[in-house]
Amino acid sequence: MAIPVFNLVLKKFDELLSQEVKLLLGVKPQLRSLHTQLSFINSFLREFDSNKIPKTGLVKDWVGKLRDVAYKAEDIIDAFFLEINQEPHVGWVGALTSCVICVGEIPARHDLGTQIEDVKNEIVEIFYQKSNFEIEIKCILEDASSFANEGPSELDKSAISGGLGVVGFVESEKRMVDQLLHGEGKRKVISVVGMGGLGKTTIAKKIYSRVDVEMRFKRKVWITVSRHYTVDEILRGILKGILHYIPSARHDKQQITDMNNEELRENVRSRLKNMRYLVVVDDIWDRSAWDYINAALPVDAQGSRVLLTTRIMDVADYAQGMTHQLSFLTEKESWELFCMKVFPNADCPSELKEVGTEMVNRCRGLPLAIVVLGGLLIGKPAVRYIWRTICDRLTHELSTERNEMIKDILALSYNDLPSDLKLCFLYIGLFPEDVEVDATKLTHMWVAEGFIEQEDGCTMEETAGKHLEQLARRSILQVVETDAMGYVSKCRIHDLLLDLANTEGEQNHFLDVHGHVTTNHEVKSRRLAIHGHNVGNCTSSECLTPKLHSLLCFNLHGQEMGDIFCGLKLIRVVDIEGAPVEMLPKEIGTMVHLKYLGLRRTKLSTLPAAIRNLHKLETLDIMDIRGISLPDAVWNMKTIRHIHASSVRPHASCGDLKNMQTLHTATADGWIQMSLGRLINLRKLGIEGILSSHVKALAAAILRLNHLNFLKLEGRSIPNVLGLALARHEGLHYLHLKGEMHKVSELQPDNLPPNLTQITLDGSRLEQDPLPLLERLSYLSTLILFPNSFIGGEMGCSADGFPRLQELYLHSLTGLRHVTMGYGAMRCLESLTIKNSMFLEELPDALENVGTLKELTLENMSPGFIEKVEEGGRDWHKVQNIPIINVS
């Protein structure tokens, strides 16, 4: 862990020393000397981090001292930046004549030389202690450094999207399915028990998605409990899952936030009463959680089922149902899973089988360990001596206890990460267990923290995206959702890996997490996450330190935020998504180094004028806050890169924001003519309220935005004059058009971006079928037709149409009666969703020939339509081979 910390500090030193300014006179030689010392320590610790130094307790303490002295060096640089109110990324246009802010223990500038000398002397003293500890450099991995970070430059998307897979557990799955599908009578409980990483959730998801299970139950709900839960969160999650099936009740989702415990329980009971349901309760840890859930679920004689996954046999026994204790994989099954991960499209080379089998056997049948080991090997050349070296490391480090063994393998995979990826991985430790993390949000935080290096030809955000893909490829992150290009859009982390990130992060003062139980210990780390607290509990404790770089809050209670913002002068990232705050305090203006401000789903109506002091702000997230007013100062922030909003009205002078990459969504106005065409680095743009008077200026501006990747246009009408501007954008992959078009000719492929991968039509009111035109888009992988995009009765595509389409989504096409497909059409289709199309009579005949289709979702369709696709129905042959069918 010491290496990532040193790399961050050295990066700051490099940028500071590269500045030729008078401010450095008198201290620059001292800074260079300290930089040299830190560089030497960094090189020395590479030996430690690559396992070339025996890791005794004394050695770990010694490395910890070096880590702490690196933080002291960082404080010196931060104090200097703070005093002159400058940062290396921004440029050096001058300095303040006096200290802007003095914080706690942070040294003032007049003391800078003395502080540098103190740190240098401390480094010398620590190195003298090395001889007392009798540290000997022992090269355990002689050849490891030559290949430690080698790997293919292009990421294999299958390696990214692949999870644990389902290998083994065949008999357990059969028994569980039989218990789910057969028998009426009162509700029964089925429990799946096993240690972390054994595959409980994987097998539960597979069963939950089966067609026969889908057809058996009128309601299906999946809820994850985890270790830190509240009763209201559990009941609210179950109720939301139930309301998913009731279109007329979906507006109730807004109301359930305000329901108390009793109201939630009664709502769940009443909506499931006299109905056959399946509720999956994933990752339940204690009896009390089951008591709360059990009390809310009716015990009717309808054949309902509850499926629990747990690590605790006592919980399964307490639930008094049928229990399945998963066994570990056999050697044969372990090898099969390993090869699925490392060689998904080929056989394992014969010369690697012996050493590969030896490594796999050391995982002792635990699927997560096997998958993580596979992720480690994917990044290495498939050469026998390299695999043998890694196998020897496993032999040297693995415990004989299975519980400790999995931790050792996970730690080995972590230690193999390059330094920048280690920082990115540890940062994920700030997020709550089982949460789905938005990839854009996460990568923008990494950029704000300074974890990402600038690469030629890439934005830092694009480089951060590559880091995310690398972590997924190594099976350190689990992919929840990908976009039309195959890139990760949502991810999560297994709780065992989250524990590793927390442990490593806390031990090395990288991060600290305050959970649902209030703790009053002092935080020494530079990053803090607060989970489920009343804000007052945090500010009254010693959990805030002026040296914090990131503050992430989840499920906060209490509306007063003033105290929590006081004194955070070095903060880079603040995210309070969902906090019930109505006003930001003026203290936010003192956070002069803030780069990421996340306010999504708060109750704000305006931002304070003090935000004008945030001269380093790069990302402002105010999504899901309708009607929020931004101060004019926001549109003068030269560093701003991303504004995520549901609706904002840009200032006419916003064209000076040359770093702007995201502006979504903005209200059309005079700024389009005056400024839009000058935002030449825009990647993502969304505009609403477009009128005919805006079209000419809009088309001219879009022609100049050569880096556009995503474009959403919304207005009363979307005239075809825009086609002249869109057709030239080869890099535009995502297009969302909302508004009347009337003429289908406006969707001629010649009027659309040539490399379009996703198109969404909403409210287009097309009378003619758009599919014959859209099927000619060679790279289209996702087609979404929202309500009233097509108002005709028949639509269809020709033979071999849509050659790359993977996802088709049809929503509320209320006049649609027939859909036809030619032979060979949509041959790559994986997901088909049809909702609220009550007059559609049947699925197209050719659908049964689409062998790639993995999931079919039918929601709020006519009873006659549903009868046809049920088992034994007239159209059952069209869908019987689809693995997942969702009907509601």
ABEGO torsion letter per residue (X at the ends): XAAAAAAAAAAAAAAAAABBBAAABGAAAAAAAAAAAAAAAAAAAAAAAAGABBBBAAAAAAAAAAAAAAAAAAAAAAAAAAAAGBBAAAEBAEBBABBABBBEABBBAAAAAAAAAAAAAAAAAAAAAAAAAGBBBBBABAAAAAAAABEBABBBAAAAABBAEBBEGAAAAAAAAAAAABEBEBBBBBBBBEBBGAGAAAAAAAAAABAAAAAABABBBBBBAEABBBAAAAAAAAAAAAAAABAAAAAAAAAAAABBAAAAAAAAAAAABGBBBBBBBBGBABAAAAAAAAAABBBBBAGBBBBBBBABAAAAAAAGBBBBBBBBBBAAAAAAAAAAAABAABBBBAAAAAAAAAAAAAAGGBAAAAAAAAAAAAABBBBAAAAAAAAAAAAAABBABAAAAAAAAAAAAAAABBAAAAAAAAAAAABBBGBBBBAAAAAAAAAAAGABBBBBGBBAAAAAAAAAAAAAAAGABBBABBBAAGBBABBBBBAAAAAAAAAAAAAAGABBBBBABBBABBBABABBBBBGBBAAAAAABAABBAABABBBBBGBBEABAAAAABGBAABABBBABGBBBABBBAAAAABAABABBBABGBABABBBAAAAABAABABBBABGBBGBBBBAAAAABAABABBBBABBBBBAAAAABAABABBOBBBBBAAAAAAAAABAABABBBBBGBBAAAAAAAAAAAAABAABABBBBBBABBBAAAAAAAAABAABABBBBBEBAGBAAAABAAABBAABABBBBBGAGBABBAAAAAAABAABABBBBBBGABABABBBBBBGBGAABABBBBBGBAABABBBBBBGBGAABABBBBBGBAABABBBAAAAABAABABBBBBGBBAAAAAAABBGBAAAAAAAABABBBBX
